[in-house]
Amino acid sequence: MRQKSFLGLSPAGFHNIAYTEWGDPTASRTIVCCHGLTRNGRDFDALATRLAKHARVICPDIVGRGRSDWLRDAAHYAYPQYCADMNALIARLDISELDWVGTSMGGLIGMTLAAQVGTPIRRLVVNDVGPFVPKTALLRISDYVGLDNRFSSLKAVETHLRKVLAPFGPLTDAQWQHLVAHGHRQRSDGTFGLAYDPAIAINVKMAVQDWDLWPVWDRINVPTLVLRGAESDLLLPQTAEEMTQRGPRAKLVTWPGMGHAPALMAPDQIGLIEEWLTAN
């Protein structure tokens, strides 16, 4: 595991974007794993460890999250900026082809990149998000995203994360502690906050409506695997089924006992992704 970074550019200036690299840096294949709205690249440590047997694995912290800089102007926390930054990452890696694993926001970034003419994405894994995003799910998310919580201890951080991330599915104590270890920041007064800029919520709250991205989905023409939590309120069952019938005609796998979004930490989840990405 190696910690690296590169510079992205917004209309307000340059910003530093951190990423974790796993595996042989000279490997012929590269896999990028991109996290959800309030999370960071270290969510993929278990998955990356396994995939690193086959490829170079890159897990970025999208700007405003994890170890990456916070933007000077919160208005730029939006998909055009995220996609531009990921294009800069691909250029930094000096690759012409990659596989993409994206959870929620990371899945939407991957879908957007895969839909472009001349995309470098070879195979796409989309975790619990799709081309229709319902308003009700965005309302739920907007209720907790952006609250600048202060916690007196890491135990209090864990209690909070166990509540808001309960839909991730059954996790071990060690897995929860991993999410806490990489999902908090310590403030100057000794209290703890979450490892993201609360200002990422501004555009989220402004965009609470049903989102129809089917024109994006219909332009994707690469092998695609869709993962879904059976109780997800963000990737509805009818949307997931339609994703298998149009656009890339994805393969769909649904896991019981979880909602938005499967954590991709369980051995069966990791094994499925490994098998699908290495099928050819």
Residue pairs with C-beta under 8 A, 6 or more apart in sequence:
1 20
1 21
1 22
1 45
1 48
2 20
2 21
2 22
2 25
3 18
3 19
3 20
3 21
3 67
4 18
4 19
4 20
4 21
5 16
5 17
5 18
5 19
5 67
5 68
6 16
6 17
6 19
6 88
6 89
6 92
7 14
7 15
7 16
7 17
7 88
8 14
8 15
8 16
8 17
8 63
8 81
8 84
8 85
8 88
9 15
9 84
9 88
10 63
10 71
10 72
10 73
10 76
10 81
11 73
11 76
12 71
12 72
12 73
12 76
13 72
15 63
15 68
15 69
15 70
15 71
15 72
16 68
16 69
17 60
17 61
17 62
17 63
17 68
17 69
17 85
17 88
17 89
18 41
18 60
18 61
18 66
18 67
18 68
19 41
19 58
19 59
19 60
19 61
19 89
20 41
20 42
20 45
20 48
20 58
20 59
21 56
21 57
21 58
21 59
22 48
22 49
22 51
22 52
22 56
22 57
22 58
22 59
23 48
23 51
23 52
23 53
23 54
23 55
23 56
23 57
24 52
24 56
25 56
26 56
27 54
27 55
27 56
28 55
29 54
29 55
29 56
29 97
29 98
29 99
30 55
30 56
30 57
30 58
30 93
30 95
30 97
30 98
30 99
31 51
31 55
31 56
31 57
31 58
31 98
31 99
31 100
31 101
31 277
32 57
32 58
32 59
32 60
32 86
32 89
32 90
32 98
32 99
32 100
32 101
33 41
33 44
33 47
33 48
33 51
33 57
33 58
33 59
33 101
33 102
33 106
34 41
34 59
34 60
34 62
34 86
34 100
34 101
34 102
34 103
34 105
34 106
34 107
34 109
34 110
35 41
35 43
35 44
35 59
35 61
35 62
35 65
35 103
35 104
35 105
35 106
36 43
36 103
36 104
36 105
36 106
36 261
37 104
37 105
37 141
37 145
37 200
37 204
38 65
38 145
38 194
38 196
38 200
39 65
39 103
39 183
39 196
40 61
40 62
40 65
40 66
40 67
40 182
40 183
40 195
40 196
41 59
41 60
41 61
41 66
42 59
42 66
42 178
42 182
43 59
43 103
43 179
43 182
43 263
43 264
44 57
44 59
44 101
44 264
45 59
45 178
46 264
46 265
46 270
47 101
47 264
47 265
47 269
47 270
47 273
48 57
48 59
50 270
50 271
50 274
51 57
51 273
51 274
51 277
54 274
54 277
54 278
55 99
55 277
56 93
58 89
58 93
60 68
60 85
60 86
60 89
61 67
61 68
62 68
62 82
62 85
62 105
62 106
62 109
63 69
63 70
63 71
63 77
63 81
63 82
63 85
64 70
64 71
64 77
64 196
64 197
64 199
64 200
65 195
65 196
65 197
65 200
66 182
66 195
66 196
70 197
70 199
71 77
71 81
71 197
71 199
74 197
74 199
74 200
74 202
74 203
75 202
75 203
77 197
77 199
77 200
77 202
77 203
78 203
79 108
79 109
79 112
82 105
82 109
83 109
83 112
83 113
86 109
86 113
87 113
90 98
90 120
95 120
96 120
97 120
97 121
97 122
98 120
98 121
98 122
99 121
99 122
99 123
99 124
99 125
99 277
100 110
100 113
100 114
100 121
100 123
100 124
100 125
101 110
101 125
101 127
101 264
101 273
101 277
102 108
102 109
102 110
102 111
102 124
102 125
102 126
102 127
102 129
103 127
103 128
103 129
103 261
103 264
104 127
104 128
104 129
104 234
104 260
104 261
105 129
106 127
107 126
107 127
107 128
107 129
108 129
108 213
110 121
110 124
110 125
110 126
111 124
111 126
111 129
111 131
111 213
111 216
111 217
111 220
112 216
113 119
113 120
113 121
114 121
114 124
114 220
114 222
114 224
115 216
115 217
115 219
115 220
116 219
119 222
121 222
122 222
122 223
123 222
123 223
123 224
123 225
123 276
123 277
124 220
124 222
124 223
124 224
124 225
124 248
125 224
125 225
125 227
125 273
125 276
125 277
126 224
126 225
126 226
126 227
126 250
127 227
127 261
127 262
127 264
128 227
128 228
128 229
128 232
128 234
128 235
128 260
128 261
128 262
129 234
129 235
129 261
130 213
130 217
130 226
130 235
130 236
130 239
130 240
130 243
131 212
131 213
131 214
131 216
131 217
131 239
131 243
131 247
132 210
132 211
132 212
132 213
132 214
132 236
132 239
133 210
133 211
133 213
133 234
134 210
134 233
134 234
134 236
135 208
135 209
135 210
136 233
137 233
137 234
137 260
138 204
138 207
138 208
138 209
138 211
139 208
140 233
141 204
141 234
142 201
142 204
142 205
142 208
144 164
145 200
145 201
145 204
146 198
146 199
146 200
146 201
146 202
146 204
146 205
147 198
148 193
148 198
149 160
149 193
149 194
150 187
150 191
150 192
150 193
151 157
151 160
151 184
151 191
151 192
151 193
152 191
152 192
153 192
154 180
154 184
154 192
156 192
157 180
157 183
157 184
157 192
157 194
158 176
158 177
158 180
161 176
161 179
161 180
161 183
162 176
165 179
166 259
167 229
167 231
167 232
167 258
167 259
167 260
167 261
168 258
168 261
168 262
168 263
169 229
169 255
169 257
169 258
169 259
169 262
169 263
169 266
170 257
170 258
170 266
171 179
171 263
171 265
175 263
175 265
182 195
183 194
183 195
184 192
184 193
184 194
184 195
185 192
185 193
185 194
185 195
186 192
186 193
187 193
214 246
214 247
217 243
217 246
217 247
217 248
218 246
218 247
219 247
220 247
220 248
221 247
221 248
222 248
223 248
224 243
224 247
224 248
224 249
224 250
224 251
225 250
225 251
225 253
225 273
225 276
226 235
226 240
226 243
226 244
226 250
226 251
226 252
226 253
227 253
227 254
227 255
227 262
227 264
227 269
227 272
227 273
228 235
228 237
228 240
228 252
228 253
228 254
228 255
228 262
229 235
229 254
229 255
229 258
229 259
229 260
229 261
229 262
230 254
230 255
230 256
230 257
230 258
230 259
231 257
231 258
231 259
232 258
232 259
232 260
232 261
233 259
233 260
234 260
234 261
235 260
237 254
240 252
240 254
241 252
243 250
243 252
244 250
244 251
244 252
251 276
253 272
255 262
255 269
262 269
263 269
264 270
264 273
